[in-house]
Amino acid sequence: MKRFLALSSTLMLVCALLAPTSVFATHKKSCITLYEHINFKGKSIKLCGNDKNLVNDNWNDIASSAKVSKGDGVTLYEHIDYKGAKLKLKGGHNYSDFTKIRLGNGSWNDVVSSLRIR
């Protein structure tokens, strides 16, 4: 009986060690709500998937604040097709004023043109 328990315990351990790490990973994709004005004011849009061209949603160069749901976060891009400067936003955080986030000589206010959900 002891031999059976030892053998079955060893077998379970080997199976656990050989399983791909993705089996145990709990990545959760974030969603982002963009707001037209600072402090989460004005019109808003909630996005839960990548958007390579916010022009199509009438949201190009409009965002001034954002709320990111819990998860792996979101990357904002200055230009369409994920080009230009990028800004990584953490999941579970709120960003009330893009004018305070520097981008070259200006800020991230009204410059977001595409985004990737991480």
Residue frames as qw, qx, qy, qz and C-alpha x, y, z in Angstrom:
[[0.000, 0.886, 0.465, 0.000, 0.00, 0.00, 0.00],
 [0.302, -0.793, 0.112, 0.517, 2.83, 2.39, 0.89],
 [0.413, -0.128, 0.612, 0.663, 4.51, 1.55, -2.39],
 [0.213, 0.632, 0.667, 0.332, 1.27, 2.30, -4.30],
 [0.126, -0.940, -0.247, 0.199, 0.88, 5.69, -2.55],
 [0.389, -0.602, 0.339, 0.609, 4.50, 6.61, -3.22],
 [0.381, 0.131, 0.696, 0.595, 4.19, 5.63, -6.88],
 [0.121, 0.775, 0.580, 0.221, 0.91, 7.51, -7.40],
 [0.236, -0.894, -0.074, 0.373, 2.29, 10.60, -5.61],
 [0.409, -0.381, 0.491, 0.668, 5.38, 10.54, -7.81],
 [0.310, 0.400, 0.714, 0.484, 3.26, 10.16, -10.94],
 [0.004, -0.905, -0.424, 0.022, 1.06, 13.12, -9.96],
 [0.328, -0.772, 0.151, 0.523, 4.15, 15.27, -9.29],
 [0.408, -0.101, 0.625, 0.658, 5.69, 14.39, -12.66],
 [0.208, 0.640, 0.661, 0.332, 2.43, 15.21, -14.47],
 [0.136, -0.935, -0.242, 0.221, 2.18, 18.56, -12.68],
 [0.379, -0.618, 0.335, 0.602, 5.77, 19.46, -13.58],
 [0.358, 0.063, 0.705, 0.609, 5.30, 18.52, -17.23],
 [0.212, 0.787, 0.579, -0.025, 2.06, 20.48, -17.69],
 [0.348, 0.490, 0.143, 0.787, 2.50, 23.71, -19.67],
 [0.177, -0.220, -0.433, 0.856, 2.61, 26.81, -17.51],
 [0.274, -0.149, -0.291, -0.905, -0.28, 28.26, -19.50],
 [0.499, -0.399, -0.756, -0.143, -2.52, 25.73, -17.76],
 [0.453, -0.514, -0.522, 0.508, -1.87, 27.53, -14.48],
 [0.169, 0.027, 0.053, 0.984, -1.67, 31.09, -15.83],
 [0.050, 0.709, 0.670, -0.212, -4.60, 33.32, -15.03],
 [0.160, -0.056, 0.213, 0.962, -4.12, 36.20, -17.45],
 [0.191, 0.722, 0.633, -0.202, -7.14, 38.41, -17.64],
 [0.307, 0.374, 0.322, 0.813, -7.53, 40.93, -20.40],
 [0.032, -0.425, -0.361, 0.830, -8.46, 44.43, -19.38],
 [0.238, 0.759, 0.518, 0.314, -11.08, 46.72, -20.84],
 [0.275, -0.154, -0.102, 0.943, -10.63, 50.46, -21.12],
 [0.113, 0.853, 0.509, -0.009, -13.16, 53.27, -20.94],
 [0.381, 0.112, 0.103, 0.912, -11.92, 56.42, -22.66],
 [0.020, -0.814, -0.475, 0.334, -13.39, 59.80, -21.77],
 [0.403, 0.761, 0.235, 0.451, -13.57, 62.94, -23.88],
 [0.064, -0.857, 0.184, -0.478, -12.54, 65.28, -21.04],
 [0.262, 0.308, -0.747, 0.528, -10.32, 65.10, -17.97],
 [0.299, -0.091, 0.661, -0.682, -11.76, 63.71, -14.73],
 [0.146, 0.224, 0.960, 0.077, -13.89, 61.17, -16.64],
 [0.321, 0.578, 0.315, -0.680, -16.26, 63.78, -18.07],
 [0.386, 0.474, -0.408, -0.678, -17.95, 64.09, -21.45],
 [0.903, 0.198, -0.181, -0.337, -18.76, 61.29, -23.84],
 [0.420, -0.496, 0.759, -0.020, -17.13, 57.89, -23.30],
 [0.810, 0.297, -0.414, -0.290, -16.45, 54.63, -25.08],
 [0.687, -0.431, 0.576, -0.103, -15.67, 51.22, -23.58],
 [0.659, 0.520, -0.513, -0.181, -13.31, 48.96, -25.54],
 [0.790, -0.386, 0.462, -0.113, -12.43, 45.36, -24.63],
 [0.869, 0.215, 0.327, 0.302, -10.48, 44.45, -27.75],
 [0.442, -0.240, 0.298, 0.811, -7.64, 45.85, -29.82],
 [0.377, 0.859, 0.324, -0.121, -8.47, 48.84, -32.00],
 [0.638, -0.046, 0.277, 0.717, -5.87, 49.73, -34.62],
 [0.121, 0.286, 0.303, 0.901, -7.73, 52.80, -35.83],
 [0.012, -0.487, -0.641, 0.593, -9.87, 54.85, -33.46],
 [0.186, 0.170, -0.293, -0.922, -10.94, 56.99, -36.44],
 [0.325, -0.203, -0.829, -0.406, -13.44, 54.23, -37.22],
 [0.330, -0.547, -0.725, 0.257, -15.07, 54.76, -33.80],
 [0.009, 0.845, 0.144, 0.515, -14.95, 58.57, -34.11],
 [0.667, -0.732, -0.035, 0.133, -12.46, 58.56, -31.21],
 [0.727, 0.274, -0.043, 0.628, -9.21, 59.56, -32.91],
 [0.307, 0.244, -0.201, 0.897, -7.34, 62.24, -30.90],
 [0.427, -0.624, -0.268, -0.597, -10.22, 62.72, -28.45],
 [0.763, -0.435, -0.457, 0.143, -9.34, 60.89, -25.19],
 [0.014, 0.736, -0.305, 0.604, -8.41, 63.00, -22.16],
 [0.415, -0.413, 0.674, -0.450, -8.85, 60.46, -19.34],
 [0.679, 0.101, -0.673, -0.277, -9.38, 56.71, -18.94],
 [0.675, -0.382, 0.509, -0.374, -10.37, 53.92, -16.59],
 [0.486, 0.337, -0.792, -0.152, -8.73, 50.51, -17.06],
 [0.879, -0.329, -0.035, -0.344, -10.42, 47.44, -15.60],
 [0.598, -0.522, 0.609, 0.017, -8.47, 44.84, -13.64],
 [0.917, 0.359, 0.149, 0.086, -6.30, 42.67, -15.82],
 [0.769, -0.050, 0.176, 0.613, -3.04, 42.94, -17.71],
 [0.128, -0.635, 0.023, 0.761, -3.57, 46.54, -18.87],
 [0.561, 0.759, 0.327, 0.047, -3.74, 48.48, -22.11],
 [0.469, -0.247, 0.265, 0.805, -1.17, 50.09, -24.39],
 [0.327, 0.867, 0.255, -0.276, -2.15, 53.36, -26.06],
 [0.607, 0.074, 0.380, 0.694, -0.51, 54.51, -29.30],
 [0.016, -0.539, 0.016, 0.842, -0.03, 57.99, -30.68],
 [0.343, 0.352, -0.483, -0.725, -0.86, 56.98, -34.26],
 [0.895, 0.137, 0.044, -0.422, -3.11, 54.47, -36.04],
 [0.882, 0.294, -0.367, 0.034, -1.87, 50.91, -36.68],
 [0.819, -0.528, -0.042, 0.222, -0.07, 50.84, -33.30],
 [0.633, 0.399, -0.041, 0.662, 2.58, 53.34, -34.43],
 [0.023, -0.772, 0.127, -0.622, 4.31, 56.28, -32.81],
 [0.061, -0.383, 0.677, -0.625, 4.83, 56.77, -29.10],
 [0.630, -0.331, -0.669, -0.214, 3.18, 54.28, -26.77],
 [0.280, -0.446, 0.462, -0.713, 1.87, 54.53, -23.23],
 [0.473, -0.145, -0.869, 0.022, 1.29, 51.45, -21.06],
 [0.484, -0.442, 0.158, -0.738, -1.62, 51.76, -18.65],
 [0.024, 0.128, -0.943, 0.305, -1.87, 49.35, -15.72],
 [0.452, -0.397, -0.717, -0.352, -4.96, 47.24, -15.19],
 [0.485, -0.614, -0.581, 0.225, -7.19, 48.32, -12.30],
 [0.320, -0.346, -0.125, 0.873, -6.04, 51.96, -12.46],
 [0.237, 0.881, 0.410, -0.012, -7.74, 55.23, -13.36],
 [0.460, -0.020, 0.167, 0.872, -6.01, 58.00, -15.29],
 [0.064, 0.788, 0.519, -0.325, -7.94, 61.21, -14.67],
 [0.148, 0.933, -0.049, -0.324, -5.89, 63.70, -16.66],
 [0.847, 0.274, 0.219, 0.399, -3.87, 62.89, -19.79],
 [0.228, 0.920, -0.098, 0.304, -2.57, 66.50, -19.84],
 [0.461, -0.775, 0.422, -0.100, -0.31, 65.49, -16.94],
 [0.864, -0.082, 0.441, 0.231, 1.24, 62.55, -18.81],
 [0.007, -0.742, 0.387, 0.547, 4.16, 63.85, -20.89],
 [0.797, 0.368, 0.424, 0.224, 4.62, 63.05, -24.57],
 [0.539, 0.409, 0.140, 0.722, 7.62, 64.85, -26.08],
 [0.108, 0.121, -0.159, 0.974, 7.01, 68.59, -25.66],
 [0.515, -0.290, -0.204, -0.780, 3.29, 68.03, -25.12],
 [0.468, -0.153, 0.723, -0.485, 1.04, 65.52, -23.41],
 [0.100, 0.134, 0.966, 0.198, -1.10, 62.47, -24.13],
 [0.330, 0.528, 0.471, -0.625, -4.22, 64.65, -24.15],
 [0.614, 0.668, 0.132, -0.399, -6.17, 64.27, -27.41],
 [0.199, 0.644, -0.663, -0.324, -3.52, 62.18, -29.21],
 [0.503, -0.099, 0.856, -0.068, -4.55, 58.51, -28.80],
 [0.527, 0.399, -0.380, -0.647, -5.21, 56.91, -32.20],
 [0.784, 0.060, -0.588, -0.188, -4.97, 53.15, -31.53],
 [0.458, -0.537, 0.567, -0.425, -4.76, 50.75, -28.60],
 [0.613, 0.120, -0.779, -0.057, -3.92, 47.18, -27.68],
 [0.759, -0.511, 0.125, -0.383, -5.51, 45.29, -24.83],
 [0.236, 0.484, -0.824, 0.177, -2.89, 43.24, -22.94]]
